Amino acid sequence: MINIFQPSVGEEELEIIGKVFQSNWLGKGEYVDKFEKQFAENLKENREFFLSTTSCTEAIFLAGDLFDFKKGDEILVPSISFPSVATSILSKEATIVFCDVDSRSLNVRAEDFEKKITSNTKAIFITHYGGVSCEMDEIITLCKQHNIKVIEDSACAVQSFYKGKACGTIGDMGMWSFDAMKILTTGDGGMIYLQSPKLMEIAKEQLYYGLPLKQKSGLDNSDNGSINWWEFELNRSGRRAIMNNITGAIGTVQIKKLDTFIQRREEIYNRYYKELKGLKWLTLPPQLKEYMVSSYYFFWIQLEERDRLAKYLLDNEVYSTFRYWPLHKVDYLKKYNIDSYPNSDKIAATTLNLPLHQSLSDDDVGKIIGLIKDFK
Ligand SMILES: *Cc1c(COP(=O)(O)O)cnc(C)c1O
């Protein structure tokens, strides 16, 4: 079977995990710090704006804490979004307001949500689908006018840029995923971008039990009254979602390979594009704009007979899928399905993601293209 996604981990990752074991400190420490620093440098950003966590979902839930989502707040959600976006809003008892997306890029555009803005609109979650940036200038301008926070789910956009600025660093908050199916993987993991030092401080406390960042301790020589070192205070009802040295160490190795991973993915993406372009019954993703840099996380095609092609590929040992099933079609969220979302419906009926990962051989790619050409 040819997998749709596949991690690339090996000797170097094993070796560094060995070093962490030898250091006798598995918790958050120097390897996590190094990974955060490398991640920031890779995006040409300030290290202080980055904080690692256990998953992108954790970061998405954190957004609701930081921006204080509550009952009565309306949060804009493109129907083609990751499920955690919706559940994070429900956990705060805020209201989900679905909007449609562009039918070919699957990205949300300012025009898709402009008419849904009310005085209660507090934030929007955007997703850079498949590692391709949304049109951020229009989105940021519109959201600034209405005082709406922009939260960038950049799970697919680990090294994507829009007009020279990294996806995930353009809005008020950004987050990335290192789960087992992402380009850069640490098994599980996530990264957060926050420019506001105040919000960064809250985030750090929230993800570590709610302990005050500046905790007084009886071990300090400073004047701390009469407290013992086992006493503590709490600043908020926090959780525990920090990265540890094992996953951090894997990250420090993976990030060095990222350029090679993405180069290979781009090669495969371009070959799909070139060899499938001639098929009249297929719609391909829009051409990448010259001011965008993609991470090439997905390659997708659109066709009337999507279901039949998916089964045909599977019968021939090629796994394909569709990401992301529109949230307005999910039963659990049906209360918020109060409008029509024609583009998302069309996407859900016609879109197929093809295998795209750095371990695909030229023969694998040739086989997939051959099968698709023979399909009709
Ligand atoms: C993978 C993914 C997530 C979730 O990431 P986790 O680290 O698994 O929580 C969120 N959004 C998008 C767009 C994703 O692809």
Ligand as a Chemical Component Dictionary entry (heavy atoms), coordinates in Angstrom:
data_LIG
# 
_chem_comp.id                   LIG 
_chem_comp.type                 NON-POLYMER 
_chem_comp.pdbx_formal_charge   0 
_chem_comp.three_letter_code    LIG 
# 
loop_
_chem_comp_atom.comp_id 
_chem_comp_atom.atom_id 
_chem_comp_atom.alt_atom_id 
_chem_comp_atom.type_symbol 
_chem_comp_atom.charge 
_chem_comp_atom.model_Cartn_x 
_chem_comp_atom.model_Cartn_y 
_chem_comp_atom.model_Cartn_z 
_chem_comp_atom.pdbx_ordinal 
LIG C1 C1 C 0 -3.172 18.198 12.242 1  
LIG C2 C2 C 0 -3.987 19.435 12.313 2  
LIG C3 C3 C 0 -4.415 19.987 13.531 3  
LIG C4 C4 C 0 -4.249 19.280 14.847 4  
LIG O1 O1 O 0 -2.956 19.108 15.239 5  
LIG P1 P1 P 0 -2.647 18.169 16.524 6  
LIG O2 O2 O 0 -1.222 18.488 16.819 7  
LIG O3 O3 O 0 -2.854 16.761 16.075 8  
LIG O4 O4 O 0 -3.578 18.565 17.606 9  
LIG C5 C5 C 0 -5.087 21.184 13.529 10 
LIG N1 N1 N 0 -5.343 21.824 12.375 11 
LIG C6 C6 C 0 -4.981 21.341 11.183 12 
LIG C7 C7 C 0 -5.278 22.123 9.963  13 
LIG C8 C8 C 0 -4.299 20.115 11.108 14 
LIG O5 O5 O 0 -3.942 19.632 9.910  15 
# 
loop_
_chem_comp_bond.comp_id 
_chem_comp_bond.atom_id_1 
_chem_comp_bond.atom_id_2 
_chem_comp_bond.value_order 
_chem_comp_bond.pdbx_ordinal 
LIG C1 C2 SING 1  
LIG C2 C3 SING 2  
LIG C2 C8 DOUB 3  
LIG C3 C4 SING 4  
LIG C3 C5 DOUB 5  
LIG C4 O1 SING 6  
LIG O1 P1 SING 7  
LIG P1 O2 DOUB 8  
LIG P1 O3 SING 9  
LIG P1 O4 SING 10 
LIG C5 N1 SING 11 
LIG N1 C6 DOUB 12 
LIG C6 C7 SING 13 
LIG C6 C8 SING 14 
LIG C8 O5 SING 15 
# 
